[in-house]
Amino acid sequence: MSRMNAFYAQSGGVTSVINASACAVIETARKHRNKIANVYAGRNGIIGALTEDLIDTSKETAATIAGLRHTPGGAFGSARYKLKSIEENRAEYERLIEVFHAHNIGYFFYNGGNDSMDTAHKVSLISKQLGFPVTCLGIPKTVDNDLPVTDNCPGFGSVAKYVAVSTREAALDVLSMAKTSTKVFVLEVMGRHAGWIAAAGGLAGSAPEDAPHIILFPEVPFDEAAFLARVKKCVEAYEYCVVVVSEGARYPDGRFLAEAGTRDAFGHAQLGGVAPVVANMVREKFGYKYHYAVADYLQRSARHIASATDVRQAYAVGKAAVQMALKGNSAVMPVIKRLSDKPYRWRIEMAPLARVANKEKMLPKRYITRDGFGITAACRRYLEPLIRGEDYPPYINGLPKYVSLKNVPVAKRLETDFVV
Ligand code: F6P
């Protein structure tokens, strides 16, 4: 194949290490200039491809690209934008291929979660049908850690570390004042349907008296009476009670404890605000003073306390995606294969996108204690290596020194505009 360009886009909620994958894609492509002429990034993800709003990454210096490795957020802009089915909106797919054709793009790297893997898969199919086959690779990313096949998802390890560290630190604060002041602290964490992030809070302690005393998982239907009884027991035994609650916690009938009422482009309910709901339940029943925190974007942007393992893996999947593409593989995603827990050893393997697309990996039953409020030893074994190691960004004047890109646009070649 003659030299072609590559298109790279970020999709869905960003993470503190998604730019490490971007860094790997660009650095690896730059090492293969004989095959990949240039990497164009989509401004605001796939929308950039549809609207021919491409970013020329060759305008960035090697030092700036290297700086992406320690910079959180999505450097080119990410989007929650799901392509419809081919039958419903063929025009969108045709437009993508038209843009790829116009810019001589033969490689498509899509960095996202379950929905994005579905898009990458569809683009690979349709590009063949339209006679301009594009090599399509998924690059895993999601703080929710709910992609199947891979041992874990880049982005998760760092959120897990942030949540475990914050739970441990806040618990010390609460405990020191519990006799006369706050007795209950509730930390709300992300994870729409799967309780992986909430489970990570469990790493903060290991003995029954250690915080968190209660974890509320989306996988365990919320039992208000059992929850309140447990809070009381904790306060009586230890003077305080720390609760980690997943934003996806649900009632037995499937309703979320806190649904904001809005939906995103993928049709997912926007969540948030479960912490005050459960904290209020506690106060109404027992009158305990409480504080709560909604970790929200702080958890998925906290690059200052990223897990070194996570950063390494985010880089490794980006690099492997380019290498796999150059070997002629398409409609696949690099996955992390765990070889052992202690020491944690892993390698990158390849999985077909069809096995990953649109599937969610929930926290297995064997990772949740029988009472439904904690994590098991098996869960700890799984989680512990993922938060290992620190990878501090450089600091200047007391603040992390993150890079910002020039994001120079590629000149448009098409006459037509496309409205998304
Ligand atoms: O992409 C995962 C996630 O971080 C979820 O855990 C969370 O519910 C959601 O994104 C928030 O999405 P948004 O930033 O689009 O509101």
Residues whose N, C-alpha, C, O or C-beta is under 5 A from the ligand:
A	BS01	F6P	G12 G13 D144 M190 G191 R192
